Amino acid sequence: MIPPRRTRIWVIDPSLNHPENQGAAEILRGWSGDSRLFRPALDGDGPSEADGYGVDAAVLMGSAVSVHTELPWLARLRTWLRPILTGEVPRPLLGICFGHQLIADMAGARVGWLTDARKKRVGIEQTRVRNSRLLSENADLRVVVSHRETVAEAPECYRTTASRPGVAFDGLEHESLEVFSYQFHPEARDEFAERVGIPVTEIDERLRRDSSLILDAFRRRCEAQKKRAGG
């Protein structure tokens, strides 16, 4: 009997200055299959059309770059993402912070600065997650935030699934595709907190538990979909 193929996940870290090693490890925690880590800004290694779509799921992490910036690696990333976002190549996709903004931007929504002064919003906040297909119940989650830009409207065919004061579109998901995104950082832990100026003591047990709900739910949904597809 041929054993079932292992689940394959690609993690895309578009960081400009510091690779998010701890964050990527947190995303991959609990995955029992194969994984591949891309750093398109730091290493120039895709994903691109040349890498194809031999993957069961993908996670697009945060970055200091704006979705409005024109960069070769970002153009290649947009090209690779487009068939996933149109449903031509359906794959579960989780967008985080910059990933959330890029998904919204590519879906036709407006992404703009949080403030006219372009001040960064950093800290530990509470977000309200409601009516999401990822979570079995509504939840108020303690999460890490660090961003200057924000999604200003829900794109067509997307539902708003999370919000917090001043950030109306903190979570989005496609109405039919397996595309989910969040402005906050469910993968952020001590190293990220130190880098952005959040006291490490704020990364407490509740935050770790609440943030892990999103990542664990995405993993389980991907694994269930692969099983239904007979992979």
N, C-alpha and C positions, 0 to 999 in steps of 0.2 A: 504493500500500500504506500502510495506517495504521500509523504508528510505535507501538511499545508505550508504554503509559502509564508515566510516571515514578513510581518508588516514593515513597510519602508516609509520612513518619515524624513523630510528635508527641513532643516532649520536654517533660516536666512537671517544673518546678523549684519545689518547694514551700518554698523557703527563707524564713525569717522575717525576716532582717535584711540579708543580702548575696546578691545574685543570683550564681549559680554560672556566670558567663559562660565561664570557661576550661573547666570541667567539661562544660558543654553543647557547647562547640566540640569537645571531645575525643570525646564521644559521636557527634557528627555527622561526624567525620573519616572519609572513605572513602565516605560516602553520596553517591550521584550524583543522587538524586531531590530531591523537594521536602520542606521541613521547616517545622514551626511550633513555636514555643517558648511555653509557657504558664508564668506565674508566679502561681498562684492566691492565694498568701498576700500577696505584695507588690503585685500589680497587680489581683487579683480577676478574672482573665480566663479562668477555666475550667481544664480542659475540663468541660463539663456536658452535660446532655441536649440543650440547644439547639445545641451544636456538632456533635452527631451522631457518626457513626463512619466518615466518609469518609477513612480512614487505613489504611495497610498494616501499621503497627507503632507501638508506643509504648514510651517509657522513662520510668519514674517515679523521680526522683532522691531525694536525702536531704533531711532537714529536722530542725531542733531540736525540732519539735513532737512530742508523744507521740500514738500512735494512740488513746489513751484520752481525749484532749481533745475537747470538743465545740465545734466551730467551724463557721460557715456554709459556708466554702469547702471544708472537709474533708468535710462532709456531701454537698455537691454532687459532690465527687470520688469519694466512695464510690458514689454513685448511678451515676455514669458508668462506673466500673470494674466494677460488679456483672455486667452482661451478658457482659463479657469473661471474668471469672473463672468464670462458670457455663457458658461455652461457647455461650450463646445468640447472642452476636456474637463469633465466634472471631477473635482478632487476636493476633499475637505481642506479648508484653509482657515487658519486663525491669524488675525492681524492684531498686533500690539503696538500702541502709541503711534509711531510713524506708520506702521503697517495698517493700523486703523484709518489713519488719514489718507494713505495712498489708495486703499480700497475704495473709500468714499469718493475721493477725487476722480478715480478712474470710472466710477459708477455715475459720475455727473453731478455730484454734490459740491457745494462750495466749502473750501477749507480756508480759514483765515486766522489772523493773530488774535490771541486772547485779549490783549490790550493794545492801545495805540502805541504805547512805549515798548511793546514787544517783550514785556517782562515775563520771566519764566515762573510758572506755578509749580512749586515743589513742596512735598510734604506727605503726611499720612492723612487720608480723608476717608469718608464713608460714601459708598455708592449704593444706589438702590437698583437691584436687578429684578426685573419683573417680566413674566411671560416669555421666558427664554426657552428654546428647545434644548439648550445644553443642560440647564439645571432642572431638576424635578420639582423644586419648590422655589417660590420667590425668596429673596435673601437681601439683607443689608450687609455689605461686605466692607471690611477694613482693608484699604489698599494703598499702594505706593503710587504717587503721581509725580510726574516731571515732564512738563511740556509748555511750549510757547504758543503753539497753534492748536486749533480745535476745529472739529467738524461743525459747520453752522446749520446744517439741515440734513434730514434723512434722504438718501438717494432713492430714486424710484425703485420699487420692488424690494426695499429694505424696511425692516421694522426697528424701532428704537427699543432696546431691551435693558438699558441702564442709564441712569442720570444721577448727577450730584449738583449741588448749588453752583451756578455759573457755568456748568457743562451739561447742557441739555441732552447731548447725544454722546454719552459716555460708553454706550454699547450699541452695536448694530448687528443684525443678522439678516441674511437674504431670506425672502419668503419661501423659496423652494430649494435653492442650492445650499450645500453644506459650507457656507461662508459665514464666519463669525468674527467680530472685531471689537476691541475695547481700547479706550483712550488710556486707561490706567495700566499698571505694570504687574500682572499676576506672577511674573517670573522673578521680580526684583527681590534681592535678599541683601545681606550685609555689605558686600562689595559695592553694589550699586548705591546703597544708602550713603556709604562713606564718600563716594565720588561726587554725589549731587548735594551733599551737605545735610543729610537727614541723620539724626542721632541713631546709632546702631541699636540702642535700647528700644527704639520704636518698632523695630522688626521683631515683634513679640509673637507669642504662640498663637494668639488669635489671628494676627495678620497672616502668618504662615498657613494656618488652617484655611482661612477665608480665601486667600489667593490660590491655594492648591485646588479648591473646589472647581475653579474654571479650567485649569490645566488637566485635572483628572477627568473631568466631564468630557472635554474634547478628546482625550485619548480613548475613553470608553466608547464614545460615539464613532470614532474612526474605526476601531476594532470591530464594533458591531456591524458597521456598514460593509467592511471587507468580508466579514463572515456571511452576510446576506448575499453578497455578490459572488460567493463561492471561491474567494481568493485564498 
